[in-house]
Amino acid sequence: MSISTVEVSLGGLTLRVPAYESTEKTQDIADEINSRLKLLETSSSKINTQAFALLAAYEYAKATRELRDEMASVQKRLAERVGGVTMRIDDLTRIIEEST
């Protein structure tokens, strides 16, 4: 089974990219990348599309890493809380068993 692709414009180039859930969501991602590229272009005194593309890719990789780290932190806190609840349930179970 082949991965469906969508034709989008990225940095002025028309490319076929793997679809993300739907054509609309894939286009939204392309639009966000183009917005970031335009922002990078306006903040620079010279035009270097390769550098702009690499900066945009770095920003996305950084954002992905930050989200991954945040999720790991949330999962750790959740595991600690679940562990605390489990200990309380074990204590309650023991108290109930001892009282019967």
C-alpha positions, 0 to 999 in steps of 0.5 A: 500500500502506497502512502498518499501524497499531496501537492503543496508549495513550499518556499516557492517550489511545488512538491509532493509530500506525504499526506498528514491525515487529510489534504487540508491538514497537509496544506495547513502544515505547508502554509505554516512552513511558508509563513515561517520562511517569510518571517525568516526572510523579512528578518534577514538582510540577504536572501538565502533560501537554503539557509531559510529552509534550514532555519525553518527545519531547525525550528520545527525540530526544536519544537518537536524536541521541546514537546517530546521533553514536555510529554516525558515530564508529564508522563513522569509526573503522572506515573508518580501520582498513579504510584501514590494512588496505588499505594493508598489503595493498597493501604486501604485494602490492607486496612479493610482486610485487617478489619474483617 
